[in-house]
Amino acid sequence: MKTSISLAIASIATLLLSSSVHAAPIDASAASGQTGVILSATDYCIFLPPKYGGDIAESEDVAVAFCTKANLAGAPNARVLPTGFIASSHYIENTSKGYVQITGRIDRSKYGLSKDDGGGQYDLRAPVGSKMTGYNAFVQLTEPDAEIFCIRACKNKSDCPVNKSTYGCEKVLGGDYS
């Protein structure tokens, strides 16, 4: 009798183990946080290195979306910006051209960014697989050394200049950086 109980327990254990091995695979793209959104002056996302203290340019291909609020509609699996990271932001909506833009100041210390990091650009090509909900294109520059950032989401790709990354926010998108 002990043998049949032992066999039954072994059979149940095998069944349970095989069930967990054949569980549905996790959708890696859903967990990537590669989608941002700009809904308003207070509800938006920007891209940052996936790890605290990461370098902007070195993370261009793997950056992830960080939003001003948790579970922001249109930005699945995005992270929340560290408290105090956005020091100021200025929102512009150009309805005739079909773009929205946010410019402002960051406190690089809130995410461990280096004062020596000259920054870089994120757009539809980098991070790989990224997009901006409701728009056909976006361009973001983040400059930890100057403690400024800018992002524009565009209906028309031509309104998001992605070929001037070395010029910096103020020359590429203009705007208010106070």
Backbone bond lengths (Angstrom), bond angles and torsions (degrees), N, CA, C in turn:
res aa  C-N    CA-C-N  psi(-1)  N-CA   C-N-CA  omega(-1)  CA-C   N-CA-C  phi
1 M - - - 1.444 - - 1.521 110.52 -
2 K 1.366 116.99 -40.46 1.458 119.59 178.01 1.514 110.60 -61.19
3 T 1.339 116.37 -34.18 1.461 120.07 -179.88 1.517 110.54 -66.17
4 S 1.355 118.73 -43.12 1.460 119.65 179.71 1.525 111.90 -67.97
5 I 1.342 118.80 -33.35 1.461 120.86 175.99 1.533 109.68 -67.62
6 S 1.319 116.20 -42.90 1.463 120.45 178.22 1.517 111.10 -61.79
7 L 1.338 116.50 -41.00 1.469 120.22 178.34 1.526 110.70 -66.08
8 A 1.325 117.22 -39.60 1.463 121.04 179.75 1.529 110.27 -64.88
9 I 1.330 116.67 -43.32 1.467 120.77 178.33 1.529 110.01 -63.83
10 A 1.310 117.27 -43.11 1.466 121.36 178.90 1.521 110.51 -62.50
11 S 1.348 117.42 -40.18 1.465 121.41 179.29 1.520 111.10 -65.09
12 I 1.333 116.84 -42.41 1.464 121.24 178.71 1.530 110.31 -64.57
13 A 1.323 116.87 -43.62 1.463 121.26 178.96 1.520 110.63 -61.43
14 T 1.333 116.88 -42.81 1.470 120.81 178.41 1.518 110.45 -63.08
15 L 1.335 117.01 -43.02 1.457 121.72 179.48 1.530 110.44 -61.69
16 L 1.320 117.22 -45.72 1.466 121.09 179.50 1.526 111.62 -63.20
17 L 1.311 117.02 -43.62 1.462 120.51 179.28 1.513 111.58 -64.54
18 S 1.332 117.60 -41.70 1.460 119.44 -178.80 1.523 110.44 -69.67
19 S 1.335 118.73 -30.80 1.462 121.30 176.90 1.518 110.72 -64.66
20 S 1.331 116.67 -42.97 1.458 119.04 -177.56 1.522 111.81 -71.33
21 V 1.324 117.07 -30.02 1.458 119.99 178.24 1.522 110.50 -69.01
22 H 1.326 116.80 -32.76 1.463 120.61 -176.75 1.526 112.42 -98.02
23 A 1.303 117.78 20.52 1.461 120.97 178.14 1.519 109.20 -64.80
24 A 1.309 116.28 159.69 1.465 121.46 -179.88 1.522 110.30 -60.09
25 P 1.327 117.17 137.49 1.466 120.16 -179.91 1.525 111.30 -67.39
26 I 1.303 115.44 151.64 1.458 120.92 177.42 1.513 108.42 -79.57
27 D 1.307 116.92 134.88 1.463 121.83 178.40 1.523 108.66 -78.76
28 A 1.319 117.12 103.84 1.469 121.84 -176.82 1.511 111.78 -62.92
29 S 1.339 118.29 -34.61 1.461 119.60 -178.47 1.524 111.09 -68.26
30 A 1.329 117.63 -32.44 1.453 120.41 179.66 1.527 111.24 -69.80
31 A 1.317 116.94 -27.05 1.458 121.01 -177.46 1.526 112.73 -91.25
32 S 1.309 117.38 -1.58 1.455 119.80 -170.79 1.515 114.83 -77.88
33 G 1.325 119.25 -25.09 1.462 120.86 -178.50 1.521 112.41 66.69
34 Q 1.305 117.04 39.29 1.462 121.76 -176.41 1.525 113.88 -95.66
35 T 1.324 117.91 7.63 1.459 121.00 -178.33 1.519 110.31 -116.75
36 G 1.333 114.90 126.06 1.456 121.09 176.88 1.518 110.28 -108.84
37 V 1.325 115.84 175.86 1.465 121.55 179.02 1.527 108.30 -155.45
38 I 1.314 115.67 148.25 1.472 121.21 169.95 1.517 106.11 -126.37
39 L 1.329 116.30 107.17 1.457 122.13 -178.26 1.525 112.44 -100.01
40 S 1.335 116.42 -33.62 1.460 120.72 -176.49 1.528 109.16 -165.61
41 A 1.320 115.61 -175.09 1.466 121.35 179.11 1.526 112.11 -65.11
42 T 1.319 117.38 -22.12 1.467 120.58 -177.82 1.523 113.86 -113.83
43 D 1.311 117.43 -14.51 1.463 121.90 -177.88 1.525 110.00 -117.66
44 Y 1.328 115.49 97.26 1.461 120.23 -178.12 1.520 110.94 -159.08
45 C 1.326 114.83 170.05 1.462 122.07 178.99 1.527 109.61 -127.96
46 I 1.321 114.96 153.57 1.455 122.12 169.07 1.521 107.29 -133.14
47 F 1.313 116.43 164.63 1.458 120.77 178.62 1.518 110.16 -99.38
48 L 1.337 115.06 141.87 1.463 122.62 179.32 1.530 109.12 -143.10
49 P 1.328 117.04 164.84 1.467 119.13 174.85 1.530 110.09 -56.12
50 P 1.324 117.71 147.32 1.458 119.86 -178.03 1.530 114.05 -69.17
51 K 1.334 117.34 -20.79 1.459 120.52 -179.18 1.523 111.30 -116.14
52 Y 1.308 115.83 140.63 1.459 123.70 175.56 1.532 108.94 -49.83
53 G 1.327 116.47 131.69 1.456 120.85 177.95 1.513 114.77 81.61
54 G 1.330 117.87 5.81 1.457 121.13 -179.34 1.525 112.22 -67.75
55 D 1.306 115.93 162.25 1.457 123.33 178.57 1.528 108.48 -91.77
56 I 1.328 117.02 135.00 1.471 121.22 -176.47 1.530 110.93 -60.20
57 A 1.326 117.82 -56.97 1.470 120.65 -176.49 1.528 112.03 -63.73
58 E 1.310 117.22 -40.67 1.467 119.94 -178.87 1.525 112.67 -67.77
59 S 1.332 117.81 -18.09 1.463 120.65 -178.63 1.523 112.49 -104.13
60 E 1.333 117.27 12.01 1.463 119.33 -175.38 1.524 113.12 -53.55
61 D 1.318 118.68 -38.91 1.463 120.94 -177.69 1.523 114.12 -79.96
62 V 1.335 117.42 -19.32 1.470 119.89 -173.08 1.531 113.97 -122.46
63 A 1.313 118.13 8.53 1.471 121.14 -179.15 1.525 110.06 -59.16
64 V 1.328 115.39 157.98 1.459 121.42 179.82 1.527 109.85 -129.30
65 A 1.321 114.96 159.15 1.461 121.25 -179.97 1.521 110.66 -76.34
66 F 1.327 115.16 135.09 1.462 123.89 172.67 1.528 106.29 -123.97
67 C 1.322 116.72 131.00 1.464 120.95 -175.50 1.524 112.20 -116.20
68 T 1.322 114.85 162.05 1.454 121.04 -179.91 1.524 112.32 -69.38
69 K 1.341 116.43 -20.74 1.463 121.15 -179.89 1.528 109.58 -139.12
70 A 1.303 115.88 154.68 1.464 121.04 175.68 1.518 109.94 -69.93
71 N 1.315 116.50 147.07 1.468 123.54 174.44 1.523 113.35 54.44
72 L 1.316 116.78 40.81 1.461 121.30 179.16 1.527 109.34 -67.10
73 A 1.328 117.15 126.52 1.465 121.92 -178.36 1.519 110.32 -55.77
74 G 1.321 116.21 131.28 1.459 121.12 178.90 1.513 114.22 94.23
75 A 1.332 117.47 -3.40 1.472 121.60 -179.55 1.529 109.88 -129.65
76 P 1.341 116.34 70.62 1.466 118.72 -177.47 1.524 112.44 -63.24
77 N 1.303 115.21 136.68 1.466 123.56 176.24 1.526 114.52 63.76
78 A 1.320 117.15 17.18 1.467 120.06 175.95 1.524 109.01 -73.84
79 R 1.301 115.61 154.76 1.459 121.69 176.65 1.526 109.34 -91.42
80 V 1.331 115.93 170.51 1.459 121.01 178.31 1.529 108.63 -98.81
81 L 1.325 115.92 135.61 1.464 120.62 177.62 1.524 110.06 -59.64
82 P 1.323 117.20 141.16 1.460 119.28 176.42 1.535 111.03 -60.45
83 T 1.305 116.60 142.73 1.462 121.75 178.35 1.519 109.86 -55.55
84 G 1.329 115.62 128.55 1.459 121.42 177.70 1.518 115.24 83.52
85 F 1.342 118.24 -2.75 1.470 119.85 -179.94 1.528 110.52 -63.55
86 I 1.329 117.10 -45.49 1.464 120.68 176.35 1.528 106.66 -84.89
87 A 1.329 115.63 110.98 1.469 120.60 -178.72 1.525 110.95 -84.95
88 S 1.327 117.44 -33.38 1.464 122.42 175.00 1.515 108.07 -157.95
89 S 1.316 116.35 152.85 1.464 120.00 176.39 1.519 109.46 -148.86
90 H 1.321 113.98 147.57 1.468 121.92 -177.26 1.522 107.73 -132.93
91 Y 1.321 115.17 121.32 1.461 123.47 -173.30 1.519 110.48 -100.77
92 I 1.323 115.90 135.09 1.468 122.41 175.19 1.522 107.51 -130.58
93 E 1.311 116.17 135.39 1.461 120.96 172.88 1.517 107.81 -121.51
94 N 1.318 117.16 118.44 1.458 122.66 178.14 1.524 107.19 -104.06
95 T 1.332 116.16 94.46 1.460 120.61 -175.04 1.519 112.12 -70.26
96 S 1.328 118.38 -30.78 1.467 119.29 -179.82 1.527 111.78 -68.88
97 K 1.327 117.51 -35.72 1.469 120.73 178.64 1.526 112.39 -94.01
98 G 1.314 117.38 -17.37 1.460 120.17 177.29 1.520 114.32 80.33
99 Y 1.331 116.40 40.98 1.463 118.03 175.06 1.518 111.05 -135.74
100 V 1.320 114.74 158.66 1.461 123.17 172.59 1.520 106.71 -123.56
101 Q 1.317 115.14 150.29 1.468 119.97 -175.91 1.517 109.56 -145.35
102 I 1.321 115.27 143.34 1.460 121.29 173.64 1.515 107.35 -130.94
103 T 1.334 115.37 130.68 1.460 121.71 176.31 1.515 107.87 -128.59
104 G 1.323 116.34 154.86 1.456 117.37 177.36 1.508 113.68 169.16
105 R 1.322 113.21 -162.71 1.463 121.88 -175.89 1.525 110.04 -111.63
106 I 1.332 114.62 149.00 1.462 121.41 175.59 1.523 109.08 -121.65
107 D 1.320 115.26 158.47 1.461 121.53 170.20 1.518 105.47 -107.77
108 R 1.336 116.74 96.41 1.468 122.56 -174.16 1.525 113.06 -56.03
109 S 1.352 116.93 -27.78 1.471 120.15 -177.43 1.526 112.35 -66.62
110 K 1.317 118.43 -23.65 1.471 121.54 -177.42 1.527 112.30 -71.22
111 Y 1.343 117.03 -14.52 1.469 120.66 175.80 1.532 110.55 -130.13
112 G 1.315 116.15 16.27 1.459 121.10 174.49 1.517 115.19 67.20
113 L 1.343 117.24 24.28 1.463 119.63 179.14 1.525 109.91 -76.00
114 S 1.305 116.16 147.18 1.466 122.33 -175.31 1.529 112.37 -79.38
115 K 1.330 115.61 142.04 1.468 121.05 174.75 1.524 110.81 -68.13
116 D 1.325 117.07 -14.49 1.465 122.21 178.94 1.528 112.81 -95.59
117 D 1.340 117.05 -0.31 1.465 121.48 -179.55 1.522 109.15 -81.79
118 G 1.333 116.84 110.76 1.459 122.32 179.73 1.511 113.68 -74.11
119 G 1.323 117.10 -6.83 1.454 121.32 174.17 1.502 114.53 91.93
120 G 1.322 113.78 -167.11 1.448 121.18 -177.62 1.504 110.51 -176.05
121 Q 1.323 114.29 -173.09 1.460 121.23 -173.90 1.519 110.88 -122.38
122 Y 1.336 115.66 140.52 1.453 122.74 170.93 1.521 107.14 -117.26
123 D 1.330 116.35 143.05 1.460 121.99 178.31 1.522 108.50 -160.69
124 L 1.320 118.34 -165.92 1.467 120.78 -176.67 1.524 113.76 -62.06
125 R 1.320 118.13 -21.95 1.466 120.44 -179.62 1.522 112.40 -89.56
126 A 1.306 117.00 -26.13 1.465 120.60 -177.99 1.527 108.36 -151.20
127 P 1.298 118.72 117.44 1.450 127.96 13.67 1.534 112.58 -72.26
128 V 1.305 114.68 148.12 1.450 122.22 -179.20 1.526 109.31 -59.57
129 G 1.329 116.09 127.50 1.459 121.46 178.68 1.516 114.76 84.55
130 S 1.320 117.97 4.58 1.466 119.98 -176.38 1.527 111.43 -76.50
131 K 1.325 114.05 157.50 1.465 121.02 175.07 1.518 108.92 -158.68
132 M 1.316 114.94 166.67 1.458 122.44 179.64 1.526 106.78 -123.17
133 T 1.316 116.87 113.27 1.461 122.05 -176.50 1.530 111.27 -53.48
134 G 1.345 115.71 128.40 1.458 122.14 176.48 1.516 114.71 86.38
135 Y 1.324 117.70 -0.06 1.466 121.29 -177.44 1.527 110.18 -133.90
136 N 1.327 115.28 155.65 1.466 121.29 -179.54 1.517 113.10 -88.98
137 A 1.326 117.01 -16.66 1.464 120.77 -177.66 1.520 109.72 -155.80
138 F 1.326 115.34 162.60 1.460 120.71 171.43 1.513 108.35 -154.67
139 V 1.314 115.38 158.60 1.457 122.25 173.22 1.524 107.12 -142.01
140 Q 1.320 115.77 133.86 1.462 121.43 178.10 1.513 108.57 -135.58
141 L 1.314 115.89 134.39 1.452 121.71 171.21 1.518 107.31 -120.34
142 T 1.318 116.20 138.22 1.458 121.98 177.19 1.512 106.71 -130.41
143 E 1.339 116.06 126.09 1.456 122.27 -175.67 1.528 110.07 -123.25
144 P 1.339 117.78 86.72 1.465 119.98 -179.23 1.526 113.82 -57.81
145 D 1.333 118.54 -35.36 1.469 120.20 -179.12 1.527 111.72 -62.67
146 A 1.327 117.40 -38.02 1.464 122.46 178.67 1.533 111.96 -93.70
147 E 1.315 116.86 -7.60 1.471 124.76 -177.75 1.525 112.48 55.99
148 I 1.352 115.49 47.63 1.457 120.71 175.00 1.525 109.88 -132.28
149 F 1.336 115.25 160.40 1.459 121.64 175.55 1.518 108.75 -146.29
150 C 1.319 115.78 158.62 1.459 121.12 174.45 1.523 108.21 -152.13
151 I 1.308 115.55 145.51 1.463 121.07 176.73 1.516 108.61 -147.27
152 R 1.330 115.70 139.02 1.456 121.83 175.67 1.518 107.83 -133.76
153 A 1.326 116.44 134.36 1.461 123.29 175.20 1.523 107.04 -114.10
154 C 1.346 116.61 129.91 1.462 121.45 -169.27 1.526 113.05 -126.90
155 K 1.327 114.93 142.40 1.463 120.62 170.82 1.525 108.92 -73.64
156 N 1.350 116.59 -38.59 1.468 122.53 178.59 1.517 109.05 -105.14
157 K 1.324 116.63 124.22 1.468 121.03 -177.75 1.521 112.01 -56.19
158 S 1.331 117.71 -31.72 1.467 120.55 -177.88 1.533 112.83 -65.50
159 D 1.323 118.12 -18.11 1.472 121.58 178.66 1.531 112.78 -86.54
160 C 1.319 116.32 -3.41 1.469 122.09 177.75 1.534 108.47 -114.83
161 P 1.321 118.19 87.83 1.468 120.57 -176.50 1.529 112.11 -68.76
162 V 1.324 115.52 111.20 1.461 120.35 -177.78 1.535 112.40 -103.98
163 N 1.315 117.45 2.77 1.459 120.72 -175.36 1.530 113.36 -104.67
164 K 1.327 116.97 18.18 1.464 120.65 -176.75 1.528 112.18 -131.14
165 S 1.301 117.60 32.05 1.464 121.07 -171.55 1.525 113.57 -58.77
166 T 1.302 118.61 -30.08 1.465 120.35 -178.09 1.524 112.54 -79.03
167 Y 1.324 117.46 -8.11 1.472 121.26 -179.15 1.524 112.27 -78.50
168 G 1.324 117.90 -24.21 1.459 121.89 -179.38 1.515 112.98 88.02
169 C 1.324 114.73 163.92 1.466 122.23 -176.12 1.527 113.86 -53.07
170 E 1.307 116.26 -51.30 1.464 119.54 -172.11 1.522 112.83 -60.99
171 K 1.329 117.75 -34.23 1.465 120.78 178.95 1.524 112.38 -85.74
172 V 1.324 117.21 -33.08 1.460 120.30 -176.83 1.526 111.73 -77.68
173 L 1.334 118.20 -47.98 1.463 120.94 -175.81 1.518 114.31 -116.10
174 G 1.309 118.34 -8.00 1.460 118.54 -176.49 1.515 109.21 63.15
175 G 1.322 117.29 -153.68 1.452 119.98 175.50 1.517 114.02 100.83
176 D 1.318 114.88 -174.97 1.463 123.91 -175.68 1.528 109.24 -103.54
177 Y 1.313 116.23 123.26 1.467 120.88 -179.39 1.543 111.80 -117.83
178 S 1.334 114.77 26.01 1.462 118.68 178.20 1.514 110.74 -82.73
